[in-house]
Amino acid sequence: MINRHTTFFKALNLTIDYLVLNLSLIATYYIENKASIFSAGNRKYLPIVLIFNLIWLMSANISGLYLKVLNKDSILTFRNVFRTYFLFVSFICFTILILIGSEAYFITRQYLFYSLAIFGFLLGFWKVIFLLIRKSERASLMDTRKAVIVGAGRTGQDLHQYLLKNWDTGYRIVGFFDDDPAKIIEKDLYLGDTKHCIVYAKQHKITEIFCTLPASDTERIEKLMLDADKNMIRFKSVPEYYDYQKPTYIQSFGHIPIVSARAEPLENLLNRVIKRCFDIVFSLFIIIFVFSWLFPILALFIKLGSKGPVFFVQIRSGHNNNPFKCYKFRSMYVNSDADKTQATRNDIRVTKLGAFMRRTSLDELPQFFNVLIGNMSVVGPRPHMINHTEEYSALIDVFMVRHFLKPGITGWAQIKGFRGETKTVEAMNQRVEADLWYLENWSFLLDLKIVFLTVRDSLAGNENAF
């Protein structure tokens, strides 16, 4: 079935893309200089080759190029290829021509142009070949397996509906076995009671059994499992806790399985160290190269625009719900409601300069000091006012889970558009769901993606930032 082959073809695409990229770099150098890029006199080119490779990996992760390589249609595939190539070229130009400087490695602009052009051509050619192969071999890639479901309760019915809608799993459900035929609405799907399951499976070459019986049927489940093993039929059990939670992370304490309600990558010490190192490096970069010269300009205009301090300091809910002082450039006239009421569209409290700073997120710049101190992160759930935390924690059951993470200057919820005033509980619930998705799916590359998209949105201006 498709999901069995996805990992292989994802690796194949990644490998050939890198071969094409490096072949383009080597071939371009040989054409220009009639020499090998690996010769002793050309060692300064090798870091450039490494930079190209790392930037391609980052661009592909941002665009999701290698996701669902077997079931994305051709148009979407080429759209992703073009988006990735555009990001790649943009990052290359910014990194080599602006940050590093082409002279540092004796890189000519002609070399950059021709190597990127050759890579683009070969990449497109390879993707056409891959799509043609995929189209011609699609039937063999499916590797469809016949399966039955033992237990026609809600869990079994939900599993059946999921497999019907997600054809790329490759499972074809033949029917149900259950001791109560009344549970099955479509009578042609009823195959008999549970004791006849193994006999039917052997006769009709069923390769897998999904067992959705309740845990109280321990004896029957164990017998089914043993009989399936004896007859070389794969046995998969859907646990009963499916009914009341959505488990995503299972670990073992000896022979005892422990199920967590959600995965938390940042519970891993190494991941926390990686994230903290990124926070320190990135915040220092912003403070030294952006805040240092922008601060006196903004401070002057804030003072000229209205009376009051340059900075606005507010107590907000932090990691593990510990309160902390959150710093911002003051964007409002001094008022008594600043610690109680959210900013709204066309809010009369917001100054003219404040409206610009809020739209471009410049008012958040002082929070990089919060990041450096350690009570915030560059990426994470946005911190709320104390009274809002108390209010929404009573209305949304999982609201407090977002506090397992350090609050961030930007986050997954913000780039998905869930920012600004929350007029309804549903609006806040969407923000919380996005924050929980980030908590469960954190990766360093995801943080880089969020930072990139935040910078892009800040330059364009966000309509929900007011």
NORKA-V332744 format. One record per backbone hydrogen bond with DSSP energy under -1.0 kcal/mol. NH is the residue of the N-H (numbers start at 1). CO is the residue of the C=O. E is the energy in kcal/mol with one decimal. If there is no record, write none. Layout:
# NORKA-V332744
nh=NH co=CO e=E
nh=NH co=CO e=E
This chain:
# NORKA-V332744
nh=3 co=168 e=-1.0
nh=4 co=1 e=-1.4
nh=5 co=2 e=-1.0
nh=6 co=2 e=-1.4
nh=9 co=5 e=-2.5
nh=10 co=6 e=-2.5
nh=11 co=7 e=-2.3
nh=12 co=8 e=-2.4
nh=13 co=9 e=-2.5
nh=14 co=10 e=-2.4
nh=15 co=11 e=-2.7
nh=16 co=12 e=-2.6
nh=17 co=13 e=-2.5
nh=18 co=14 e=-1.9
nh=19 co=15 e=-2.2
nh=20 co=16 e=-2.8
nh=21 co=17 e=-2.4
nh=22 co=18 e=-2.7
nh=23 co=19 e=-2.4
nh=24 co=20 e=-2.0
nh=25 co=21 e=-1.8
nh=26 co=22 e=-2.5
nh=27 co=23 e=-2.8
nh=28 co=24 e=-2.2
nh=29 co=25 e=-1.8
nh=30 co=26 e=-2.2
nh=31 co=27 e=-2.6
nh=32 co=28 e=-2.1
nh=33 co=29 e=-2.7
nh=34 co=30 e=-2.6
nh=39 co=36 e=-1.3
nh=42 co=39 e=-2.0
nh=45 co=42 e=-1.7
nh=49 co=45 e=-1.8
nh=50 co=46 e=-2.1
nh=51 co=47 e=-2.4
nh=52 co=48 e=-2.5
nh=53 co=49 e=-2.0
nh=54 co=50 e=-2.5
nh=55 co=51 e=-2.5
nh=56 co=52 e=-2.0
nh=57 co=53 e=-1.9
nh=58 co=54 e=-2.2
nh=59 co=55 e=-2.7
nh=60 co=56 e=-2.6
nh=61 co=57 e=-1.9
nh=62 co=58 e=-2.2
nh=63 co=59 e=-2.1
nh=64 co=60 e=-1.1
nh=65 co=60 e=-2.0
nh=67 co=64 e=-1.5
nh=72 co=68 e=-1.0
nh=77 co=73 e=-2.5
nh=78 co=74 e=-2.5
nh=79 co=75 e=-2.2
nh=80 co=76 e=-2.3
nh=81 co=77 e=-2.2
nh=82 co=78 e=-2.6
nh=83 co=79 e=-2.4
nh=84 co=80 e=-2.6
nh=85 co=81 e=-2.6
nh=86 co=82 e=-2.5
nh=87 co=83 e=-2.3
nh=88 co=84 e=-2.7
nh=89 co=85 e=-2.6
nh=90 co=86 e=-2.3
nh=91 co=87 e=-2.9
nh=92 co=88 e=-2.4
nh=93 co=89 e=-2.6
nh=94 co=90 e=-2.3
nh=95 co=91 e=-2.9
nh=96 co=92 e=-2.9
nh=97 co=93 e=-1.2
nh=99 co=94 e=-2.0
nh=100 co=95 e=-3.1
nh=101 co=96 e=-2.4
nh=104 co=101 e=-1.0
nh=106 co=103 e=-1.1
nh=107 co=102 e=-2.8
nh=112 co=108 e=-1.9
nh=113 co=109 e=-2.6
nh=114 co=110 e=-2.8
nh=115 co=111 e=-2.4
nh=116 co=112 e=-2.1
nh=117 co=113 e=-2.2
nh=118 co=114 e=-2.8
nh=119 co=115 e=-2.2
nh=120 co=116 e=-2.3
nh=121 co=117 e=-2.2
nh=122 co=118 e=-2.7
nh=123 co=119 e=-2.7
nh=124 co=120 e=-2.1
nh=125 co=121 e=-2.3
nh=126 co=122 e=-2.5
nh=127 co=123 e=-2.2
nh=128 co=124 e=-1.8
nh=129 co=125 e=-1.9
nh=130 co=126 e=-2.5
nh=131 co=127 e=-2.4
nh=132 co=128 e=-2.1
nh=133 co=129 e=-2.5
nh=134 co=130 e=-2.8
nh=135 co=131 e=-2.2
nh=136 co=132 e=-2.1
nh=137 co=133 e=-1.9
nh=141 co=137 e=-1.8
nh=142 co=138 e=-1.2
nh=145 co=170 e=-2.5
nh=147 co=172 e=-2.1
nh=148 co=208 e=-1.6
nh=149 co=175 e=-2.2
nh=150 co=210 e=-3.2
nh=151 co=177 e=-2.9
nh=157 co=153 e=-2.6
nh=158 co=154 e=-2.7
nh=159 co=155 e=-2.4
nh=160 co=156 e=-2.2
nh=161 co=157 e=-2.4
nh=162 co=158 e=-2.4
nh=163 co=159 e=-2.4
nh=164 co=160 e=-1.9
nh=165 co=161 e=-2.1
nh=166 co=162 e=-2.4
nh=169 co=166 e=-1.9
nh=170 co=167 e=-1.9
nh=172 co=145 e=-2.9
nh=174 co=147 e=-2.9
nh=176 co=189 e=-3.3
nh=177 co=149 e=-2.4
nh=178 co=192 e=-2.0
nh=183 co=180 e=-1.7
nh=184 co=181 e=-1.7
nh=187 co=185 e=-1.1
nh=189 co=186 e=-2.2
nh=190 co=187 e=-1.3
nh=191 co=176 e=-2.9
nh=196 co=193 e=-1.7
nh=197 co=194 e=-1.5
nh=200 co=196 e=-2.2
nh=201 co=197 e=-2.7
nh=202 co=198 e=-2.3
nh=203 co=199 e=-2.1
nh=204 co=200 e=-2.4
nh=206 co=201 e=-2.5
nh=207 co=146 e=-1.7
nh=208 co=146 e=-1.2
nh=209 co=234 e=-2.7
nh=210 co=148 e=-2.8
nh=211 co=236 e=-3.4
nh=212 co=150 e=-3.1
nh=217 co=214 e=-2.0
nh=221 co=217 e=-2.5
nh=222 co=218 e=-2.6
nh=223 co=219 e=-2.0
nh=224 co=220 e=-2.3
nh=225 co=221 e=-2.4
nh=226 co=222 e=-2.4
nh=227 co=223 e=-2.7
nh=228 co=224 e=-2.5
nh=229 co=225 e=-2.2
nh=230 co=226 e=-2.3
nh=231 co=227 e=-1.4
nh=232 co=229 e=-1.4
nh=233 co=228 e=-3.0
nh=234 co=207 e=-2.2
nh=236 co=209 e=-3.0
nh=238 co=211 e=-3.0
nh=242 co=239 e=-1.4
nh=243 co=240 e=-2.0
nh=244 co=241 e=-1.2
nh=245 co=241 e=-1.6
nh=248 co=260 e=-1.1
nh=251 co=258 e=-2.5
nh=253 co=256 e=-2.9
nh=256 co=253 e=-1.6
nh=258 co=251 e=-3.9
nh=260 co=249 e=-2.9
nh=267 co=264 e=-2.3
nh=268 co=265 e=-1.5
nh=272 co=268 e=-1.9
nh=273 co=269 e=-2.3
nh=274 co=270 e=-2.4
nh=275 co=271 e=-2.5
nh=276 co=272 e=-2.5
nh=277 co=273 e=-2.6
nh=278 co=274 e=-2.2
nh=279 co=275 e=-2.3
nh=280 co=276 e=-2.4
nh=281 co=277 e=-2.6
nh=282 co=278 e=-2.9
nh=283 co=279 e=-2.4
nh=284 co=280 e=-2.2
nh=285 co=281 e=-2.1
nh=286 co=282 e=-2.3
nh=287 co=283 e=-2.7
nh=288 co=284 e=-2.6
nh=289 co=285 e=-2.6
nh=290 co=286 e=-2.1
nh=291 co=286 e=-2.9
nh=292 co=287 e=-1.4
nh=294 co=290 e=-2.1
nh=295 co=291 e=-2.6
nh=298 co=294 e=-2.7
nh=299 co=295 e=-3.1
nh=300 co=296 e=-1.9
nh=301 co=297 e=-2.0
nh=302 co=298 e=-2.7
nh=303 co=299 e=-2.2
nh=304 co=300 e=-2.3
nh=305 co=301 e=-2.0
nh=306 co=302 e=-1.5
nh=312 co=328 e=-3.3
nh=314 co=326 e=-2.1
nh=316 co=324 e=-2.5
nh=317 co=384 e=-2.4
nh=318 co=322 e=-1.4
nh=320 co=403 e=-3.5
nh=321 co=318 e=-2.1
nh=322 co=319 e=-1.7
nh=324 co=316 e=-2.0
nh=326 co=314 e=-3.1
nh=328 co=312 e=-1.5
nh=329 co=363 e=-2.2
nh=330 co=310 e=-3.1
nh=333 co=349 e=-3.2
nh=340 co=337 e=-2.0
nh=341 co=337 e=-2.9
nh=347 co=344 e=-1.5
nh=350 co=347 e=-1.3
nh=351 co=331 e=-2.1
nh=355 co=351 e=-2.3
nh=356 co=352 e=-1.4
nh=357 co=353 e=-2.6
nh=358 co=354 e=-2.7
nh=359 co=355 e=-2.0
nh=360 co=356 e=-1.9
nh=362 co=357 e=-1.5
nh=363 co=357 e=-1.1
nh=364 co=361 e=-1.3
nh=365 co=362 e=-1.5
nh=367 co=364 e=-2.1
nh=368 co=365 e=-2.1
nh=369 co=366 e=-1.9
nh=371 co=367 e=-2.0
nh=372 co=368 e=-2.1
nh=373 co=369 e=-2.5
nh=374 co=370 e=-2.0
nh=375 co=370 e=-1.4
nh=377 co=407 e=-2.8
nh=380 co=410 e=-2.6
nh=389 co=385 e=-2.1
nh=390 co=386 e=-2.1
nh=391 co=387 e=-2.0
nh=392 co=388 e=-2.9
nh=393 co=389 e=-1.9
nh=396 co=392 e=-2.8
nh=399 co=396 e=-1.6
nh=401 co=398 e=-1.1
nh=402 co=399 e=-1.1
nh=403 co=400 e=-1.7
nh=404 co=401 e=-2.2
nh=405 co=402 e=-1.2
nh=408 co=381 e=-2.1
nh=409 co=377 e=-1.4
nh=410 co=378 e=-1.9
nh=415 co=411 e=-1.8
nh=416 co=412 e=-1.2
nh=417 co=414 e=-1.4
nh=418 co=413 e=-2.6
nh=419 co=417 e=-1.5
nh=428 co=424 e=-1.6
nh=429 co=425 e=-2.5
nh=430 co=426 e=-2.1
nh=431 co=427 e=-1.5
nh=432 co=428 e=-2.5
nh=433 co=429 e=-2.6
nh=434 co=430 e=-1.9
nh=435 co=431 e=-2.1
nh=436 co=432 e=-2.5
nh=437 co=433 e=-2.0
nh=438 co=434 e=-1.9
nh=439 co=435 e=-2.1
nh=440 co=436 e=-2.1
nh=441 co=437 e=-1.5
nh=447 co=443 e=-1.9
nh=448 co=444 e=-2.1
nh=449 co=445 e=-2.3
nh=450 co=446 e=-2.4
nh=451 co=447 e=-2.5
nh=452 co=448 e=-2.5
nh=453 co=449 e=-2.5
nh=454 co=450 e=-2.2
nh=455 co=451 e=-2.4
nh=456 co=452 e=-2.3
nh=457 co=453 e=-2.4
nh=458 co=454 e=-2.6
nh=459 co=455 e=-2.2
nh=460 co=456 e=-1.7
nh=461 co=457 e=-2.2
nh=462 co=359 e=-1.6
nh=465 co=462 e=-1.4
